[in-house]
Amino acid sequence: MSEKIKFVGMRRIRNERKMSAEKLAELVGCSAQMIYLMERGEVNPSMELTNKIATDLGVKIDDLINY
């Protein structure tokens, strides 16, 4: 069983940019529920989705996880 990762940095970045989970989800092509689950560490997304989020936000993957 793999350990779940909280994407707390992603939440911080969204908040700094005044971006809703719905808007980020629309940008990257997933559901807002997936964004919320990632931020709470309830699901580990695919590397493809993680890379897409980082690329679309213009940050490194580490920035999504760390705060």
Secondary structure, DSSP 8 states (H G I E B T S, - for coil): -------HHHHHHHHHTT--HHHHHHHHTS-HHHHHHHHHTS----HHHHHHHHHHHTS-HHHHH--
